């Protein structure tokens, strides 16, 4: 049978339709397409794709079962190493990980591994008679701080081994960045809820509205009988550029903007927490979060949305698919530009003027690429006398986040690096005995799948620690 050179297309909503709704953009493979795509897998003996996966999913094995139409067996194969298959199939940057190692990709397009994972996970989640057996308790209690991808993964791996695991989440809904950071049109909340429900059936107890460092301290968790603690509190502290005008009304961090949209229902017709219904928006940054913020602003009724990024299209760190979707939806990419000041309305004669302090524009300067920096990317350099003003009334800063300092400031003996990341050893143990950490709380903002890999590492470390 001749090899099919290109992966099968993912069906999506039309751009002119999806730009005005929050329904999922990618519609998923049907069975016929999934079977055809699975046939492209060469089932390599050395399995390079597995090496490219941070959680080492048994990729050729699960795809082999798809080829045979054994979709539930395929799901169980994925579930051996991944607690969040439906999530990973939607948001993982497979093109930089498993698919980048695919042997098919040497001459043709790699196998659509992520698309097949999503198909298998959605098939499983549609079943109504799935029974999840709770393992017998081994008598040990572990606390997990944060219900994002690292925390859920750590909790799931430990629960499968019989540990009594409690996950403590600061917000009113479990899921961490999966629910407050990633918009509905990329990752529906029902998908995350389904994955969390499966963990609960394994015995994981999820406690929301508990802020570790305020409601309870790490030390108090040990006093409550927990023998180990995993800190997966993420990187929820937004970064700003420290340029004039960032305190004006209408300037958001991407964290705040996406949280208000996702969890505070700003997208509803009569929202309690309005963000916008019209106007012009500039999103500063070029990563996945910037794409999410820009596309969310469009769906919330913005008349015009810009992505302002200081490097070129080739250096954009966002997933290629997300960039293409944003462009298709009409987002205006202002590349090789950098903000230098946010302009605002001020009426010194009447401080009670309701327009005081509102954004009226953003002054930018044009850039060109110079010599490579430490990351290997060419450093952007300002072009003299090239300033211009972008006409906007909302600015969203999506230039990265740092680990939340609350836990390190309230936990004695917990060492952090200069950027606030918790320092860990090769087993994910911190400087405090019995306390482990992983994900964005350690590395700063990264991908969902890398956070999951960190959660798996910590689960192994905790297991070894409590077996001593």
ROGUDO-648315 format. One record per residue (C-alpha): residue number from 1; residue in three letters; x, y, z. Coordinates in nm, 4 decimals. Example, Ala and Ser with C-alpha at 12.3 -4.5 7.8 and 13.67 -1.06 7.14 Angstrom:
// residues 2
NODE    i   aa         x         y         z
NODE    1  ala    1.2300   -0.4500    0.7800
NODE    2  ser    1.3670   -0.1060    0.7140
// end
This chain:
// residues 468
NODE    i   aa         x         y         z
NODE    1  unk    0.0000    0.0000    0.0000
NODE    2  unk    0.1424    0.3387   -0.1014
NODE    3  unk    0.2330    0.5765    0.1795
NODE    4  unk    0.0055    0.8763    0.2266
NODE    5  unk    0.2430    1.1724    0.2335
NODE    6  unk    0.0273    1.4240    0.4215
NODE    7  unk   -0.1578    1.3801    0.7496
NODE    8  unk   -0.5334    1.3907    0.7206
NODE    9  unk   -0.6777    1.7371    0.7721
NODE   10  unk   -0.8499    1.8227    1.0977
NODE   11  unk   -1.2039    1.9509    1.0273
NODE   12  unk   -1.2626    2.2945    1.1797
NODE   13  unk   -1.5329    2.5576    1.2061
NODE   14  unk   -1.5185    2.8146    0.9263
NODE   15  unk   -1.3192    3.1247    1.0367
NODE   16  unk   -1.6046    3.3677    0.9724
NODE   17  unk   -1.8299    3.1569    1.1973
NODE   18  unk   -1.5952    3.0599    1.4804
NODE   19  unk   -1.4646    3.4163    1.5261
NODE   20  unk   -1.8011    3.4984    1.6840
NODE   21  unk   -1.8561    3.1977    1.9122
NODE   22  unk   -1.6749    3.0109    2.1898
NODE   23  unk   -1.7447    2.6627    2.0546
NODE   24  unk   -1.4490    2.4347    1.9887
NODE   25  unk   -1.2629    2.5312    1.6706
NODE   26  unk   -1.1220    2.1872    1.5848
NODE   27  unk   -1.4021    1.9335    1.5406
NODE   28  unk   -1.2021    1.6094    1.5681
NODE   29  unk   -1.1524    1.3103    1.3405
NODE   30  unk   -1.4401    1.0801    1.2579
NODE   31  unk   -1.3774    0.7048    1.2695
NODE   32  unk   -1.2986    0.6724    0.8997
NODE   33  unk   -1.0381    0.9483    0.9105
NODE   34  unk   -0.8818    0.8161    1.2316
NODE   35  unk   -0.8426    0.4692    1.0783
NODE   36  unk   -0.6853    0.6175    0.7660
NODE   37  unk   -0.4425    0.8313    0.9664
NODE   38  unk   -0.3455    0.5383    1.1900
NODE   39  unk   -0.2479    0.3421    0.8775
NODE   40  unk    0.0277    0.5975    0.8152
NODE   41  unk    0.2155    0.4842    1.1295
NODE   42  unk    0.5169    0.2672    1.0413
NODE   43  unk    0.5278    0.1053    1.3879
NODE   44  unk    0.9041    0.1708    1.4122
NODE   45  unk    1.1052   -0.0715    1.6210
NODE   46  unk    1.3053    0.2029    1.7967
NODE   47  unk    0.9923    0.4188    1.8629
NODE   48  unk    1.1488    0.7687    1.8396
NODE   49  unk    0.8073    0.9313    1.8957
NODE   50  unk    0.7920    0.7911    2.2512
NODE   51  unk    1.1257    0.9510    2.3271
NODE   52  unk    0.9821    1.2848    2.2175
NODE   53  unk    0.6865    1.2612    2.4583
NODE   54  unk    0.7469    1.4078    2.8083
NODE   55  unk    0.5167    1.1441    2.9622
NODE   56  unk    0.6363    0.8597    2.7344
NODE   57  unk    0.2991    0.7529    2.5974
NODE   58  unk    0.3215    0.4146    2.4227
NODE   59  unk    0.2457    0.5744    2.0877
NODE   60  unk    0.3003    0.2920    1.8347
NODE   61  unk    0.1089    0.0519    2.0584
NODE   62  unk   -0.1965    0.2744    2.0932
NODE   63  unk   -0.1984    0.3548    1.7214
NODE   64  unk   -0.1736   -0.0173    1.6415
NODE   65  unk   -0.4946   -0.0694    1.8363
NODE   66  unk   -0.6624    0.2141    1.6487
NODE   67  unk   -0.5734    0.0353    1.3240
NODE   68  unk   -0.7605   -0.2701    1.4580
NODE   69  unk   -1.0626   -0.0644    1.5646
NODE   70  unk   -0.9888   -0.1382    1.9324
NODE   71  unk   -1.0370    0.2191    2.0498
NODE   72  unk   -1.0974    0.1507    2.4179
NODE   73  unk   -0.7833   -0.0644    2.4315
NODE   74  unk   -0.5984    0.2228    2.2642
NODE   75  unk   -0.7244    0.4579    2.5358
NODE   76  unk   -0.6142    0.2248    2.8129
NODE   77  unk   -0.2697    0.2068    2.6514
NODE   78  unk   -0.2431    0.5876    2.6621
NODE   79  unk   -0.3795    0.5916    3.0175
NODE   80  unk   -0.0878    0.3817    3.1398
NODE   81  unk    0.1307    0.6915    3.1377
NODE   82  unk   -0.1045    0.9891    3.0872
NODE   83  unk   -0.3835    1.1017    3.3184
NODE   84  unk   -0.5160    1.3645    3.0739
NODE   85  unk   -0.5441    1.2141    2.7229
NODE   86  unk   -0.8322    1.4328    2.6017
NODE   87  unk   -0.6467    1.7435    2.7167
NODE   88  unk   -0.3141    1.6464    2.5622
NODE   89  unk   -0.4761    1.5548    2.2330
NODE   90  unk   -0.6002    1.9137    2.2100
NODE   91  unk   -0.3324    2.1444    2.3501
NODE   92  unk    0.0055    1.9680    2.3397
NODE   93  unk    0.2616    2.1066    2.0931
NODE   94  unk    0.3029    1.7685    1.9242
NODE   95  unk    0.4821    1.9285    1.6306
NODE   96  unk    0.7752    2.0056    1.8639
NODE   97  unk    0.7620    1.6822    2.0603
NODE   98  unk    0.6393    1.3372    1.9552
NODE   99  unk    0.5598    1.4296    1.5957
NODE  100  unk    0.8972    1.6017    1.5527
NODE  101  unk    1.0619    1.2603    1.6099
NODE  102  unk    0.8244    1.0653    1.3812
NODE  103  unk    1.0088    0.8645    1.1153
NODE  104  unk    0.7422    0.9528    0.8588
NODE  105  unk    0.8386    1.3149    0.9101
NODE  106  unk    1.1828    1.2581    0.7569
NODE  107  unk    1.0361    1.2522    0.4050
NODE  108  unk    0.6673    1.3329    0.4500
NODE  109  unk    0.4377    1.4865    0.7092
NODE  110  unk    0.4530    1.3098    1.0474
NODE  111  unk    0.1656    1.0974    1.1710
NODE  112  unk   -0.1078    1.3046    1.3379
NODE  113  unk   -0.0371    1.1562    1.6811
NODE  114  unk   -0.2186    1.4289    1.8760
NODE  115  unk   -0.5252    1.4045    1.6551
NODE  116  unk   -0.5406    1.0285    1.7066
NODE  117  unk   -0.4971    1.0701    2.0824
NODE  118  unk   -0.7896    1.3117    2.0868
NODE  119  unk   -1.0034    1.0712    1.8827
NODE  120  unk   -0.9305    0.7829    2.1211
NODE  121  unk   -0.9908    0.9934    2.4330
NODE  122  unk   -1.3183    1.1334    2.2992
NODE  123  unk   -1.4322    0.7815    2.2107
NODE  124  unk   -1.3625    0.6694    2.5678
NODE  125  unk   -1.5298    0.9744    2.7235
NODE  126  unk   -1.8462    0.9113    2.5209
NODE  127  unk   -1.8874    0.5644    2.6741
NODE  128  unk   -2.1452    0.5451    2.9535
NODE  129  unk   -2.0561    0.2106    3.1059
NODE  130  unk   -1.6896    0.2730    3.1921
NODE  131  unk   -1.6038    0.1417    3.5382
NODE  132  unk   -1.2996    0.2869    3.7166
NODE  133  unk   -1.1904    0.0752    4.0093
NODE  134  unk   -1.0439    0.2537    4.3086
NODE  135  unk   -0.7144    0.0868    4.4097
NODE  136  unk   -0.6771   -0.0516    4.7596
NODE  137  unk   -0.5285    0.2064    4.9976
NODE  138  unk   -0.1640    0.1644    5.0946
NODE  139  unk   -0.2208    0.3748    5.4070
NODE  140  unk   -0.0125    0.6774    5.3033
NODE  141  unk   -0.1512    1.0317    5.2654
NODE  142  unk   -0.0166    1.2875    5.0175
NODE  143  unk   -0.1216    1.6494    4.9641
NODE  144  unk   -0.1038    1.8106    4.6198
NODE  145  unk   -0.1049    2.1886    4.5937
NODE  146  unk   -0.2673    2.3051    4.2703
NODE  147  unk   -0.5021    2.1268    4.0307
NODE  148  unk   -0.3258    2.2184    3.7089
NODE  149  unk   -0.1626    1.9624    3.4772
NODE  150  unk    0.1339    1.8867    3.7054
NODE  151  unk   -0.0820    1.8490    4.0157
NODE  152  unk   -0.3461    1.6346    3.8463
NODE  153  unk   -0.0810    1.4109    3.6921
NODE  154  unk    0.1013    1.3649    4.0213
NODE  155  unk   -0.2289    1.2938    4.1985
NODE  156  unk   -0.3385    1.0432    3.9352
NODE  157  unk   -0.0121    0.8499    3.9351
NODE  158  unk   -0.0095    0.8280    4.3146
NODE  159  unk   -0.3779    0.7310    4.3354
NODE  160  unk   -0.3143    0.4402    4.0985
NODE  161  unk   -0.0559    0.3152    4.3498
NODE  162  unk   -0.3038    0.3286    4.6376
NODE  163  unk   -0.2063    0.6600    4.7970
NODE  164  unk   -0.4768    0.8698    4.9618
NODE  165  unk   -0.4366    1.1957    4.7713
NODE  166  unk   -0.5953    1.5329    4.8398
NODE  167  unk   -0.5627    1.8103    4.5837
NODE  168  unk   -0.5950    2.1657    4.7162
NODE  169  unk   -0.7031    2.4293    4.4613
NODE  170  unk   -0.7101    2.8036    4.5334
NODE  171  unk   -0.9884    2.8874    4.2889
NODE  172  unk   -1.3524    2.7791    4.2966
NODE  173  unk   -1.3088    2.5368    4.0071
NODE  174  unk   -1.0492    2.2621    3.9694
NODE  175  unk   -0.8264    2.2445    3.6641
NODE  176  unk   -0.5768    2.5257    3.7120
NODE  177  unk   -0.4520    2.6784    3.3885
NODE  178  unk   -0.6572    2.4219    3.1944
NODE  179  unk   -0.9769    2.6030    3.2975
NODE  180  unk   -0.8728    2.9612    3.3772
NODE  181  unk   -0.6036    3.0046    3.1120
NODE  182  unk   -0.7002    2.8111    2.8000
NODE  183  unk   -1.0182    2.9364    2.6303
NODE  184  unk   -1.3254    2.7256    2.5690
NODE  185  unk   -1.2773    2.7216    2.1921
NODE  186  unk   -0.9457    2.5378    2.2352
NODE  187  unk   -1.0208    2.3248    2.5409
NODE  188  unk   -1.3852    2.2936    2.6519
NODE  189  unk   -1.4393    2.2966    3.0279
NODE  190  unk   -1.6436    1.9752    3.0044
NODE  191  unk   -1.3333    1.7921    2.8776
NODE  192  unk   -1.1287    1.9014    3.1790
NODE  193  unk   -1.4165    1.8202    3.4143
NODE  194  unk   -1.4403    1.4688    3.2667
NODE  195  unk   -1.0687    1.4065    3.3227
NODE  196  unk   -1.0921    1.5320    3.6822
NODE  197  unk   -1.4003    1.3175    3.7436
NODE  198  unk   -1.1999    1.0114    3.6373
NODE  199  unk   -0.9324    1.0997    3.8949
NODE  200  unk   -1.1985    1.1393    4.1633
NODE  201  unk   -1.3223    0.7878    4.0847
NODE  202  unk   -0.9663    0.6682    4.1469
NODE  203  unk   -1.0021    0.8150    4.4959
NODE  204  unk   -0.8468    1.1601    4.4542
NODE  205  unk   -1.0137    1.4143    4.6852
NODE  206  unk   -1.0297    1.7663    4.5348
NODE  207  unk   -1.0721    2.0597    4.7733
NODE  208  unk   -1.1388    2.3985    4.6094
NODE  209  unk   -1.1204    2.7500    4.7609
NODE  210  unk   -0.8154    2.6534    4.9661
NODE  211  unk   -0.5180    2.8868    4.9272
NODE  212  unk   -0.2075    2.7110    5.0526
NODE  213  unk    0.0017    2.9765    5.2230
NODE  214  unk   -0.3110    3.1550    5.3475
NODE  215  unk   -0.5922    2.9100    5.4315
NODE  216  unk   -0.3375    2.6453    5.5297
NODE  217  unk    0.0413    2.6388    5.5330
NODE  218  unk    0.2681    2.3569    5.4148
NODE  219  unk    0.3612    2.2921    5.7782
NODE  220  unk   -0.0056    2.2571    5.8746
NODE  221  unk   -0.0571    1.9986    5.5996
NODE  222  unk    0.2062    1.7795    5.7654
NODE  223  unk    0.0370    1.8340    6.1031
NODE  224  unk   -0.2874    1.7083    5.9436
NODE  225  unk   -0.1246    1.3730    5.8695
NODE  226  unk    0.0026    1.4191    5.5148
NODE  227  unk    0.3401    1.2494    5.4797
NODE  228  unk    0.4482    1.4274    5.1618
NODE  229  unk    0.3417    1.7421    4.9768
NODE  230  unk    0.3687    1.8169    4.6067
NODE  231  unk    0.3711    2.1855    4.5092
NODE  232  unk    0.2299    2.2372    4.1603
NODE  233  unk    0.0988    2.5889    4.2115
NODE  234  unk    0.1949    2.7094    3.8645
NODE  235  unk    0.3239    3.0454    3.7486
NODE  236  unk    0.0355    3.2788    3.8180
NODE  237  unk    0.2307    3.6022    3.8693
NODE  238  unk    0.2018    3.8061    3.5473
NODE  239  unk    0.4966    3.9929    3.3987
NODE  240  unk    0.4714    4.3502    3.2723
NODE  241  unk    0.7045    4.5621    3.0592
NODE  242  unk    0.7386    4.8461    3.3135
NODE  243  unk    0.6691    5.1092    3.0502
NODE  244  unk    0.4776    5.4337    3.1137
NODE  245  unk    0.1004    5.3985    3.1182
NODE  246  unk    0.0647    5.0368    3.2311
NODE  247  unk   -0.1553    5.1498    3.5218
NODE  248  unk   -0.4232    5.2966    3.2939
NODE  249  unk   -0.7707    5.1469    3.2932
NODE  250  unk   -0.7975    4.9055    3.0052
NODE  251  unk   -0.4559    4.7465    3.0565
NODE  252  unk   -0.4795    4.3797    3.1555
NODE  253  unk   -0.2415    4.0966    3.2144
NODE  254  unk   -0.3362    3.8008    2.9966
NODE  255  unk   -0.3907    3.6069    3.3215
NODE  256  unk   -0.6593    3.8454    3.4408
NODE  257  unk   -0.8178    3.8801    3.0984
NODE  258  unk   -0.8466    3.5060    3.0344
NODE  259  unk   -0.9557    3.4272    3.3907
NODE  260  unk   -1.2353    3.6835    3.3736
NODE  261  unk   -1.3471    3.5369    3.0435
NODE  262  unk   -1.3140    3.1698    3.1390
NODE  263  unk   -1.4258    3.1515    3.5008
NODE  264  unk   -1.6164    3.4758    3.5546
NODE  265  unk   -1.8253    3.4339    3.2379
NODE  266  unk   -1.7413    3.7634    3.0688
NODE  267  unk   -1.8496    3.6019    2.7419
NODE  268  unk   -2.2155    3.5900    2.8443
NODE  269  unk   -2.4671    3.8329    2.6923
NODE  270  unk   -2.5115    4.0222    3.0195
NODE  271  unk   -2.1866    3.9506    3.2066
NODE  272  unk   -2.1262    4.0259    3.5724
NODE  273  unk   -1.7631    4.1036    3.4864
NODE  274  unk   -1.7699    4.2932    3.1558
NODE  275  unk   -1.4445    4.3257    2.9640
NODE  276  unk   -1.5485    4.4622    2.6254
NODE  277  unk   -1.8161    4.4723    2.3634
NODE  278  unk   -1.6370    4.6598    2.0879
NODE  279  unk   -1.3232    4.8694    2.0656
NODE  280  unk   -0.9676    4.8084    1.9475
NODE  281  unk   -0.7334    4.5727    2.1303
NODE  282  unk   -0.3565    4.5255    2.1265
NODE  283  unk   -0.2132    4.2010    2.2649
NODE  284  unk    0.1580    4.2262    2.3390
NODE  285  unk    0.3454    3.8960    2.2974
NODE  286  unk    0.3790    3.6063    2.0576
NODE  287  unk    0.3186    3.2874    2.2547
NODE  288  unk    0.0153    3.0625    2.2858
NODE  289  unk   -0.1247    3.2811    2.5640
NODE  290  unk   -0.1074    3.5845    2.3362
NODE  291  unk   -0.2980    3.3944    2.0661
NODE  292  unk   -0.5574    3.2839    2.3225
NODE  293  unk   -0.6042    3.6395    2.4508
NODE  294  unk   -0.6315    3.7896    2.1013
NODE  295  unk   -0.8815    3.5316    1.9780
NODE  296  unk   -1.0843    3.5654    2.2998
NODE  297  unk   -1.0968    3.9446    2.2599
NODE  298  unk   -1.2303    3.8987    1.9073
NODE  299  unk   -1.5054    3.6696    2.0343
NODE  300  unk   -1.5934    3.9159    2.3091
NODE  301  unk   -1.6845    4.1709    2.0444
NODE  302  unk   -1.3643    4.3656    1.9737
NODE  303  unk   -1.3826    4.5583    1.6461
NODE  304  unk   -1.0102    4.5150    1.5765
NODE  305  unk   -0.7416    4.3014    1.7414
NODE  306  unk   -0.3661    4.3364    1.6962
NODE  307  unk   -0.0817    4.1054    1.7956
NODE  308  unk    0.2222    4.3227    1.8667
NODE  309  unk    0.5448    4.1222    1.8716
NODE  310  unk    0.9032    4.2442    1.8594
NODE  311  unk    1.0379    3.9629    1.6427
NODE  312  unk    0.9395    3.8229    1.3018
NODE  313  unk    0.6885    3.5530    1.2085
NODE  314  unk    0.9602    3.2849    1.2065
NODE  315  unk    1.0424    3.3568    1.5728
NODE  316  unk    0.6840    3.3437    1.7010
NODE  317  unk    0.6869    3.0883    1.9877
NODE  318  unk    0.3156    3.0047    1.9571
NODE  319  unk    0.2032    2.6809    1.7939
NODE  320  unk    0.1856    2.7071    1.4162
NODE  321  unk   -0.1760    2.5908    1.4187
NODE  322  unk   -0.2791    2.8634    1.6658
NODE  323  unk   -0.1054    3.1332    1.4604
NODE  324  unk   -0.2743    3.0129    1.1417
NODE  325  unk   -0.6149    3.0051    1.3113
NODE  326  unk   -0.5649    3.3579    1.4472
NODE  327  unk   -0.4694    3.4902    1.1038
NODE  328  unk   -0.7673    3.3177    0.9429
NODE  329  unk   -0.9956    3.4845    1.1970
NODE  330  unk   -0.8675    3.8302    1.1057
NODE  331  unk   -0.6202    3.9062    1.3852
NODE  332  unk   -0.3777    4.1757    1.2585
NODE  333  unk   -0.0151    4.0768    1.3253
NODE  334  unk    0.2097    4.3798    1.3801
NODE  335  unk    0.5468    4.2042    1.3795
NODE  336  unk    0.8881    4.3634    1.4420
NODE  337  unk    0.7214    4.6236    1.6632
NODE  338  unk    0.7623    4.6865    2.0339
NODE  339  unk    0.5555    4.9031    2.2751
NODE  340  unk    0.7372    5.1886    2.4478
NODE  341  unk    0.4444    5.3702    2.6118
NODE  342  unk    0.0702    5.3297    2.6716
NODE  343  unk   -0.1154    5.6556    2.6169
NODE  344  unk   -0.4209    5.7595    2.8144
NODE  345  unk   -0.6813    6.0285    2.8646
NODE  346  unk   -0.6226    6.2702    3.1532
NODE  347  unk   -0.8213    6.5783    3.2477
NODE  348  unk   -0.6259    6.7547    3.5251
NODE  349  unk   -0.8941    7.0239    3.5518
NODE  350  unk   -1.1577    6.7684    3.6523
NODE  351  unk   -1.0208    6.4599    3.8344
NODE  352  unk   -1.3803    6.3304    3.8580
NODE  353  unk   -1.4033    6.2997    3.4796
NODE  354  unk   -1.5069    5.9323    3.4260
NODE  355  unk   -1.2767    5.9087    3.1236
NODE  356  unk   -0.9693    5.9856    3.3344
NODE  357  unk   -0.7058    5.7169    3.3151
NODE  358  unk   -0.8412    5.5286    3.0154
NODE  359  unk   -0.6194    5.3927    2.7386
NODE  360  unk   -0.6291    5.5958    2.4161
NODE  361  unk   -0.3412    5.4385    2.2254
NODE  362  unk   -0.0070    5.2604    2.2402
NODE  363  unk    0.3175    5.4106    2.1176
NODE  364  unk    0.5405    5.1532    1.9470
NODE  365  unk    0.8804    5.1500    1.7827
NODE  366  unk    0.9785    4.9452    1.4800
NODE  367  unk    1.2427    4.6738    1.5219
NODE  368  unk    1.4894    4.4836    1.3078
NODE  369  unk    1.6673    4.1579    1.3816
NODE  370  unk    2.0325    4.1777    1.4811
NODE  371  unk    2.2781    3.9156    1.6036
NODE  372  unk    2.1555    3.5970    1.7792
NODE  373  unk    2.1082    3.6148    2.1578
NODE  374  unk    2.1696    3.3376    2.4152
NODE  375  unk    1.8542    3.1537    2.3040
NODE  376  unk    1.9860    3.1343    1.9469
NODE  377  unk    1.7214    3.3730    1.8161
NODE  378  unk    1.8277    3.6959    1.6480
NODE  379  unk    1.8043    3.9835    1.8924
NODE  380  unk    1.5495    4.2557    1.8047
NODE  381  unk    1.7037    4.6023    1.7745
NODE  382  unk    1.5156    4.9325    1.7699
NODE  383  unk    1.5112    5.1352    1.4485
NODE  384  unk    1.5790    5.5016    1.5393
NODE  385  unk    1.3024    5.7562    1.4767
NODE  386  unk    1.0471    5.4902    1.3835
NODE  387  unk    0.7888    5.5483    1.6567
NODE  388  unk    0.4203    5.5418    1.5736
NODE  389  unk    0.0934    5.5275    1.7689
NODE  390  unk   -0.1430    5.2331    1.7428
NODE  391  unk   -0.5033    5.3385    1.7923
NODE  392  unk   -0.6348    5.1071    2.0673
NODE  393  unk   -0.8378    5.1371    2.3866
NODE  394  unk   -0.7430    4.8031    2.5459
NODE  395  unk   -0.3959    4.6540    2.5949
NODE  396  unk   -0.3330    4.2952    2.7082
NODE  397  unk    0.0157    4.2033    2.8264
NODE  398  unk    0.0983    3.8422    2.7370
NODE  399  unk    0.4735    3.8430    2.7930
NODE  400  unk    0.5046    3.5566    3.0371
NODE  401  unk    0.4483    3.4772    3.4024
NODE  402  unk    0.6545    3.3958    3.7105
NODE  403  unk    0.5918    3.1494    3.9944
NODE  404  unk    0.3547    3.2798    4.2602
NODE  405  unk    0.5664    3.3816    4.5636
NODE  406  unk    0.3003    3.2960    4.8239
NODE  407  unk    0.4168    2.9432    4.9078
NODE  408  unk    0.7890    3.0214    4.9188
NODE  409  unk    0.7167    3.3258    5.1377
NODE  410  unk    0.5144    3.1189    5.3873
NODE  411  unk    0.7211    2.7994    5.3942
NODE  412  unk    1.0338    2.7911    5.6068
NODE  413  unk    1.3410    2.6358    5.4451
NODE  414  unk    1.2100    2.6310    5.0879
NODE  415  unk    1.4832    2.7484    4.8509
NODE  416  unk    1.4055    2.9270    4.5237
NODE  417  unk    1.6164    3.0593    4.2369
NODE  418  unk    1.6529    3.4216    4.1236
NODE  419  unk    1.3358    3.3995    3.9158
NODE  420  unk    1.1305    3.2632    4.2060
NODE  421  unk    1.1234    2.9046    4.0817
NODE  422  unk    1.1387    2.6371    4.3520
NODE  423  unk    1.4705    2.4503    4.3469
NODE  424  unk    1.4411    2.0698    4.3262
NODE  425  unk    1.6776    1.7730    4.2942
NODE  426  unk    1.6663    1.4891    4.0398
NODE  427  unk    1.3755    1.3260    4.2303
NODE  428  unk    1.1744    1.6528    4.2405
NODE  429  unk    1.2435    1.6941    4.6147
NODE  430  unk    1.2837    2.0529    4.7345
NODE  431  unk    1.5194    2.1760    5.0051
NODE  432  unk    1.2468    2.0974    5.2600
NODE  433  unk    1.2168    1.7310    5.3569
NODE  434  unk    0.9010    1.5678    5.2287
NODE  435  unk    0.8103    1.8600    5.0005
NODE  436  unk    0.8284    1.8023    4.6255
NODE  437  unk    0.7583    2.0424    4.3406
NODE  438  unk    0.7196    2.0518    3.9653
NODE  439  unk    0.5713    2.2271    3.6656
NODE  440  unk    0.5598    2.6049    3.6261
NODE  441  unk    0.6245    2.6558    3.9992
NODE  442  unk    0.9751    2.5283    3.9256
NODE  443  unk    1.0446    2.6227    3.5638
NODE  444  unk    0.8253    2.9271    3.5089
NODE  445  unk    0.5609    2.9220    3.2372
NODE  446  unk    0.5946    2.6182    3.0069
NODE  447  unk    0.3723    2.3691    2.8244
NODE  448  unk    0.0946    2.1533    2.9661
NODE  449  unk    0.2747    1.8325    2.8719
NODE  450  unk    0.6052    1.9391    3.0301
NODE  451  unk    0.4155    2.0153    3.3511
NODE  452  unk    0.2614    1.6675    3.3310
NODE  453  unk    0.6075    1.5167    3.2906
NODE  454  unk    0.7160    1.7021    3.6044
NODE  455  unk    0.4151    1.5672    3.7914
NODE  456  unk    0.5058    1.2120    3.6915
NODE  457  unk    0.8655    1.2633    3.8080
NODE  458  unk    0.7447    1.3927    4.1442
NODE  459  unk    0.5025    1.1010    4.1859
NODE  460  unk    0.7924    0.8579    4.1400
NODE  461  unk    1.0013    1.0592    4.3851
NODE  462  unk    0.7244    1.0630    4.6470
NODE  463  unk    0.6656    0.6904    4.6044
NODE  464  unk    1.0347    0.6146    4.6626
NODE  465  unk    1.0504    0.8589    4.9543
NODE  466  unk    0.7544    0.7045    5.1384
NODE  467  unk    0.8722    0.3494    5.0763
NODE  468  unk    1.1965    0.4088    5.2686
// end
